């Protein structure tokens, strides 16, 4: 017994005619007759009475029709569910976001899901890279978006590099350091609290190379947490200096350091190798390409 045979059964009952049912199903009449006969042979009972030129369901046929309608409706629902899962409009997406990507992506991602994919269940986890990778390996998460420089290369993890975003030291408008006309030295920066998310070894190397051992994050960062929005709020209301991706805090003013920082964060989409992709990752890639970028559009997205 197949779904095709059940569709032929329903079509014949609705039309009452082999010729009309065959036409509706784009079949020849002999082909439709063979399909119904095979179904009757399998069940061992007749499903239709031939009454002149019309056919009418037998008592068993009527019972079969009721079940066939439900089975076909369930099959259509299953097909539509599969289509929604395939295009990411349904299912479950569990994604981990590092501090920088979280500041840029979390609100737009949730907003997009609420407005465009209401049947997609989205779960967002914010944490450091090591914890997120552990959750990915334990199958608690489907994908991550993190600063790829903080990711340890391993054969079971695949990272797609999407965009590099410029980092900067930033302060509130009216900050004492903005009175300097010729740029700010790192020694002058150290007179104030420095706020930052946990930084990768590569960023730490760049800071030490530019400004000396005193610039190592373990030495100079006095306010550290995973949530950039909280650090931005502190910098807006105090004399703290924020070190973060520039686009995450467009309302702050970038300091001109001597020498220039000239460092970037490299954000990537991270998945497990040889694992079937979760529904919804295609639209995450689209959001990453649109939002994880320097410039006015990326700045607006962080607000």
C-alpha positions as CSV (number, residue, x, y, z in Angstrom):
1,X,0.0,0.0,0.0
2,X,1.4,3.4,-1.0
3,X,0.4,7.0,-0.7
4,X,-0.1,7.1,-4.5
5,X,-2.6,4.3,-4.2
6,X,-4.5,6.1,-1.5
7,X,-4.6,9.2,-3.6
8,X,-6.1,7.1,-6.4
9,X,-8.6,5.7,-4.0
10,X,-9.7,9.2,-2.9
11,X,-9.9,10.5,-6.5
12,X,-12.1,7.6,-7.6
13,X,-14.4,8.1,-4.6
14,X,-14.7,11.8,-5.3
15,X,-15.4,11.5,-9.0
16,X,-17.4,8.2,-9.1
17,X,-15.8,7.5,-12.4
18,X,-12.6,5.7,-13.5
19,X,-12.2,7.9,-16.5
20,X,-12.7,11.2,-14.6
21,X,-10.4,10.0,-11.8
22,X,-7.7,8.9,-14.2
23,X,-7.9,12.3,-15.9
24,X,-7.6,14.1,-12.6
25,X,-4.6,12.1,-11.6
26,X,-3.0,12.4,-15.1
27,X,-3.2,8.7,-15.7
28,X,-4.6,6.4,-18.3
29,X,-7.8,4.6,-17.2
30,X,-6.2,1.1,-17.3
31,X,-3.3,2.4,-15.0
32,X,-5.8,3.7,-12.5
33,X,-7.8,0.4,-12.6
34,X,-4.6,-1.6,-12.0
35,X,-3.7,0.6,-9.0
36,X,-7.2,0.2,-7.4
37,X,-7.2,-3.6,-8.1
38,X,-3.8,-4.0,-6.5
39,X,-5.0,-2.2,-3.4
40,X,-8.1,-4.4,-3.3
41,X,-6.0,-7.5,-3.8
42,X,-3.7,-6.5,-0.9
43,X,-6.6,-5.9,1.4
44,X,-8.5,-9.0,0.3
45,X,-11.8,-7.1,-0.1
46,X,-13.5,-5.0,-2.7
47,X,-13.4,-1.3,-2.1
48,X,-15.9,-0.2,-4.8
49,X,-19.1,-1.5,-6.2
50,X,-19.6,-1.0,-9.9
51,X,-23.1,0.4,-10.4
52,X,-23.7,1.0,-14.1
53,X,-21.3,3.7,-15.2
54,X,-20.7,4.9,-11.6
55,X,-18.6,3.4,-8.9
56,X,-19.5,3.7,-5.2
57,X,-17.4,2.8,-2.1
58,X,-18.3,-0.4,-0.3
59,X,-18.6,-0.3,3.5
60,X,-15.0,-1.3,3.8
61,X,-14.2,1.3,1.1
62,X,-15.8,4.0,3.1
63,X,-13.8,3.0,6.2
64,X,-10.6,3.0,4.1
65,X,-11.5,6.5,2.7
66,X,-11.7,8.0,6.1
67,X,-8.3,6.6,7.0
68,X,-6.9,7.5,3.7
69,X,-7.9,11.2,4.0
70,X,-6.1,11.4,7.4
71,X,-3.0,9.6,6.2
72,X,-2.8,11.9,3.1
73,X,-3.3,15.0,5.3
74,X,-0.6,13.8,7.6
75,X,1.7,13.1,4.7
76,X,1.1,16.6,3.3
77,X,1.8,18.1,6.7
78,X,5.0,16.1,7.0
79,X,6.1,17.3,3.5
80,X,5.4,20.9,4.4
81,X,7.3,20.5,7.7
82,X,10.3,19.1,5.8
83,X,10.2,22.1,3.5
84,X,10.2,24.5,6.4
85,X,13.0,22.7,8.1
86,X,15.0,22.7,4.9
87,X,14.7,26.5,4.4
88,X,15.2,27.2,8.1
89,X,11.7,28.6,8.8
90,X,11.0,25.8,11.4
91,X,12.9,23.5,13.7
92,X,15.4,24.4,16.4
93,X,18.5,26.6,16.1
94,X,20.9,26.6,19.1
95,X,23.7,29.1,18.6
96,X,26.5,30.3,20.8
97,X,27.8,33.9,20.5
98,X,31.1,35.3,21.7
99,X,31.2,38.8,23.2
100,X,31.9,40.7,20.0
101,X,29.5,38.8,17.7
102,X,26.9,38.9,20.5
103,X,27.0,42.6,20.6
104,X,26.4,42.9,16.8
105,X,24.2,39.9,16.1
106,X,22.1,38.8,19.0
107,X,19.3,41.4,18.8
108,X,19.1,41.4,15.0
109,X,19.1,37.6,15.0
110,X,16.2,37.4,17.5
111,X,14.3,40.1,15.7
112,X,14.6,38.4,12.4
113,X,13.4,35.1,13.9
114,X,10.4,36.8,15.6
115,X,9.4,38.7,12.4
116,X,10.3,36.3,9.6
117,X,10.5,32.8,11.1
118,X,8.0,32.6,13.9
119,X,8.0,28.8,13.8
120,X,11.8,28.5,14.3
121,X,12.9,28.0,17.9
122,X,16.0,30.0,18.5
123,X,18.2,29.5,21.6
124,X,21.2,31.9,22.1
125,X,24.0,31.2,24.6
126,X,26.6,33.8,25.5
127,X,29.9,32.7,26.9
128,X,33.7,32.5,26.3
129,X,35.1,30.6,23.3
130,X,36.3,27.6,25.3
131,X,32.9,27.0,27.0
132,X,31.1,27.5,23.7
133,X,33.3,25.0,21.9
134,X,32.7,22.5,24.7
135,X,29.0,22.9,24.3
136,X,29.3,22.5,20.5
137,X,31.2,19.2,20.9
138,X,28.7,17.9,23.4
139,X,25.9,18.7,20.9
140,X,24.3,21.3,23.2
141,X,24.8,23.9,20.4
142,X,24.5,23.6,16.7
143,X,27.0,26.4,15.7
144,X,29.0,29.3,17.2
145,X,30.0,32.8,16.1
146,X,33.2,33.7,17.8
147,X,36.5,35.6,17.2
148,X,38.3,32.9,15.3
149,X,41.7,34.1,16.7
150,X,40.6,32.7,20.1
151,X,39.7,29.3,18.5
152,X,42.2,26.5,18.9
153,X,42.6,24.6,15.6
154,X,41.3,21.0,15.9
155,X,40.3,18.5,13.2
156,X,36.7,18.2,14.5
157,X,35.9,21.9,14.2
158,X,35.3,23.8,11.0
159,X,35.4,27.6,10.9
160,X,34.1,29.8,8.1
161,X,35.8,33.2,8.3
162,X,33.4,35.9,7.4
163,X,34.7,39.4,8.3
164,X,37.4,41.2,10.1
165,X,36.3,44.2,12.2
166,X,38.5,46.9,13.4
167,X,39.3,47.3,17.1
168,X,39.8,50.6,18.9
169,X,40.2,52.3,22.3
170,X,37.1,54.4,22.9
171,X,35.8,56.9,25.4
172,X,32.8,59.0,26.2
173,X,32.4,62.5,24.7
174,X,34.0,65.1,26.9
175,X,36.6,62.5,28.2
176,X,39.8,64.2,29.5
177,X,41.9,62.2,27.0
178,X,40.1,63.9,24.1
179,X,41.8,67.2,25.0
180,X,45.0,65.8,23.6
181,X,45.6,67.3,20.1
182,X,48.6,65.1,19.0
183,X,47.3,61.7,20.0
184,X,47.4,59.7,23.2
185,X,50.3,57.6,24.5
186,X,49.6,54.3,26.2
187,X,51.1,55.6,29.4
188,X,48.4,58.3,29.4
189,X,45.8,55.7,28.8
190,X,46.8,53.8,31.9
191,X,45.7,56.7,34.1
192,X,42.2,55.5,33.6
193,X,40.4,52.2,34.0
194,X,40.5,50.0,30.8
195,X,37.5,47.9,30.0
196,X,37.5,44.9,27.7
197,X,36.1,41.5,27.0
198,X,38.5,38.5,27.4
199,X,41.0,39.0,24.5
200,X,42.7,36.3,22.4
201,X,46.5,35.6,22.6
202,X,46.9,37.1,19.2
203,X,45.4,40.5,20.3
204,X,47.5,40.3,23.5
205,X,50.6,39.8,21.3
206,X,49.7,42.8,19.1
207,X,49.1,45.1,22.2
208,X,52.5,44.1,23.7
209,X,54.2,44.6,20.3
210,X,52.7,48.1,19.9
211,X,52.9,49.4,23.5
212,X,55.2,47.2,25.6
213,X,54.7,44.6,28.4
214,X,52.4,47.0,30.3
215,X,49.8,46.6,27.5
216,X,49.3,42.9,28.1
217,X,45.6,42.5,28.9
218,X,46.4,40.7,32.2
219,X,48.2,43.9,33.3
220,X,46.2,46.8,31.8
221,X,42.6,45.6,31.7
222,X,40.9,46.4,35.0
223,X,37.2,45.9,34.0
224,X,36.6,42.6,32.2
225,X,33.4,40.7,31.3
226,X,31.8,38.9,28.3
227,X,29.1,41.5,27.7
228,X,30.2,44.4,25.5
229,X,26.9,46.3,26.0
230,X,27.6,46.4,29.8
231,X,31.2,47.7,29.2
232,X,29.8,50.3,26.7
233,X,27.4,51.5,29.4
234,X,30.2,51.9,31.9
235,X,32.4,53.8,29.4
236,X,29.5,56.2,28.6
237,X,29.0,57.0,32.2
238,X,32.6,57.2,33.5
239,X,36.1,57.9,32.5
240,X,36.8,54.2,31.7
241,X,38.4,53.5,28.3
242,X,36.8,50.7,26.3
243,X,38.8,48.4,24.1
244,X,36.4,46.6,21.7
245,X,35.4,46.4,18.0
246,X,34.7,49.9,16.9
247,X,31.3,49.1,15.4
248,X,30.0,47.8,18.8
249,X,30.1,51.3,20.3
250,X,29.3,54.0,17.7
251,X,28.2,56.4,20.4
252,X,31.7,56.5,21.9
253,X,34.6,58.5,20.5
254,X,37.7,56.7,19.2
255,X,41.0,57.7,20.6
256,X,44.0,58.4,18.4
257,X,46.9,56.5,19.9
258,X,50.6,56.8,19.3
259,X,51.3,54.4,17.6
260,X,48.0,53.4,16.1
261,X,46.4,50.1,17.4
262,X,45.8,48.7,13.9
263,X,44.2,45.4,15.2
264,X,41.1,43.5,14.0
265,X,38.8,40.8,15.3
266,X,38.1,38.0,12.8
267,X,34.6,36.6,13.3
268,X,33.7,33.1,12.0
269,X,30.9,30.7,12.0
270,X,32.0,27.5,13.7
271,X,30.4,24.1,13.2
272,X,31.5,20.5,13.8
273,X,33.0,18.6,10.9
274,X,30.8,15.9,9.3
275,X,27.7,17.1,11.1
276,X,24.4,17.8,9.3
277,X,23.8,21.6,9.3
278,X,21.0,22.9,11.6
279,X,18.0,24.7,10.0
280,X,18.4,28.4,10.0
281,X,22.2,28.6,9.6
282,X,21.7,30.1,6.1
283,X,20.0,33.2,7.4
284,X,22.7,33.4,10.2
285,X,25.3,33.6,7.4
286,X,23.3,36.3,5.7
287,X,23.1,38.4,8.9
288,X,26.8,37.9,9.5
289,X,27.7,39.1,6.1
290,X,25.5,42.2,6.5
291,X,26.2,43.1,10.1
292,X,29.7,42.0,10.9
293,X,31.4,44.8,9.1
294,X,32.8,48.2,9.8
295,X,30.9,51.2,8.5
296,X,27.5,53.0,9.0
297,X,25.3,49.9,8.4
298,X,27.2,47.8,10.9
299,X,27.2,50.7,13.3
300,X,23.4,51.1,13.1
301,X,22.9,47.4,13.6
302,X,24.7,47.5,17.0
303,X,22.4,50.1,18.4
